Amino acid sequence: MKRYFLLILLVLTVLRSFSQSTNISTFFHKKEKKADYLFDQFAYRNALEIYLQEFKRDPDDLRVRERIAICYLKLHNLASAGLWYSSLAEEAGIDPEVMLDHAEVLSMNGKYDESAQWFRAYLKHKPEDAVAIDKLEFLNNLPKYTANEERFLMSSFDFNTEYSEYGAHFFHHGVVFGSTRDTDLFIKRKPFDRLAPDESFLSLYYAERDDVGAWGKFAPFRSKKIETIYHEGPMAFYDGFRKCALTQSNIKNGKPVYDATGKVNLRIYFAAVSPTGEVDHLVPFEYNSDAYSNAHPSFSPDGTVMYFASTMPAGYGGSDLYYSISKNDRWTDPVNLGDAVNTSNEESFPFIANDTTLYFSSNGHGSFGGLDLYVSYKRKGKFSRPVNLGSPINSRFDDFSLVCDSLGRSGFIASKEEGGMGQDDIYGYTAKFYFLAGEVRELSKAKEKIAGVKISAFNSNGDLIDSTRSDSSGHFTLDLPFDQDFKIRGEKDGFETLVDLAFSTKGKPFGVDSLTLPLWRQNLFSRGRIFSNETQSILPGVAVVLHNLSDGSSDTLIVDETGEYRFLVRPDKNYRVEANKEGFIPDGFILDTKDILEGNLLNDIVLEEVYIDKEVVLFDYDKAEIKEDAIKMLSKVVRTMIKFPRATLNMGAHSDSRGSHNYNTELSKKRAQSTRDYFLSRGIPASRMEVTWFGEELILNRCSDGVECPEEEHSLNRRAELKVQKQPVD
């Protein structure tokens, strides 16, 4: 989008004359056709003059107005570009691409709310445009990337000029960088797309630090083996500064090589470097082409993998990032880094800080405007979705060509930031914190983001290091000191972090990492009611205890007249729920919540009163008479009742499920009466007996109504349960 895509990456056209206006090939063109020719050759300054004349002749010519807007944008005149795009975007039936450009220019002018509106307007026409979607998402979460302006220390350098400086790479005790400053003494050879009248082709320079770290004078970094009159740079070093790779214009025998469109592409060359900086043995990258550009090489720490930008066919659009591996003194076929990194726009200036951390520039991902700097991490052989490095290292102007030291926490960038010396300036940066960006999502509903969550980071001593709240979209950022271990926790009413997330900045280079903090909605409960076994009615006043077997904690409540208990329980835990009441036998159950996130886990508890003796009498099918084989058992109960004159006898009679409900109720009543009559006949008064009949309501096994069961299972339900219970002393 900006000039260095054309100047350094995409294509370039050179004039072998003193100025653009003397090119005789354009002399006889009609005005607009001549302007189009200059526009196509990136000579925006000259093209603009003609388009403005044409606009005066016909103010309604939308094509001319659009070309004027583009020229102002390419010339970095953002105020004028904004005015022209603003008027164009309101035209009925305008090409949606104008809306897209207008949205981008608004971002570059710092008008982010308006920019978001126009991105939304564009997406109504092109809802599948991934670049626009990403840019709108970035603007919707802008505070996430501007939370701490003190995240970096930034510094400028005396070797910047009114022209463009960028593409710095470390070389021994200094840096080699590119500059378009005018150093031509006699014949002036200027690129078509220059922004300043005296701007030259890119050349290489060297600046060095002194013993106290101050930057001394700079000087040209030139060698007869690489020196041309066209673009040279950037240059990257590897193998202990003994080797380098250089970006140059496509030149043969001292003359530029034009492609089918009349433009000159860029090529990568390898060379040996002496300790004094002499460059020799220039060898072209075997995948260079006259038809496309290769540029911006960067090497893995061991020098075996080269990352670079290229406009080769079959990419995702514009310039993409690739890598190639050195094997047996040859480079393997380039591999595209994939659609997580590359977009339909421009990706350029890769810098691989270590085997897994890649920094690069792009105008195809969400940004503050124009080019921004991003970091992507290689995981399981693929690079992750890039994360914007945030401000102040990124701005609404172009920010690009990041390199960093071996620790990855300080280095250089180039930026068109306001207040600089010229077109693009080189800045030094030092990262003060590690930038952790995240989002809070509901555990059981991964797409549900949670706003207003307090996010806290604690160090290994439990000290609070940083805290924030998630925004309306559930996003948050934390600034964490380097070389420490942390626990990340989220808190909000009705939600909780089940397990603190571990995160470490130990050994991490400067960059941004992202994580998802899952919060569990507190919506899982152990619930139930407490009943008396004797009366089968609600039993109030029972103490119910929830024992957390996973961590040893416990919670207690006393049930009221409803007999209901309710505890919040957490997933993936083991519990025991236990009910206690004086005069009753404690009872409970084990509860396992593995893989259960929400719901009501219903378990009623039936408590039996404390008893002295307990027996069960079985009846024949459809009979209520006491069987002979039960007499011995009943006699034992009679003796117990005589031994404990204050004891009471509780009797509950039941039936199996066969037959109608009403019939079974009457049958169980008859069984209760016959059992009571037996005890009356043995001298036990009715005042000492409590008799209840339940019909088929309390089946002991699976043999409920309609279930096929063998006789031996049905027989267990034809019963009278007898319990001798102590009468409390008055």
Disulfide bonds with the S-S distance in Angstrom:
Cys703-Cys709 2.26
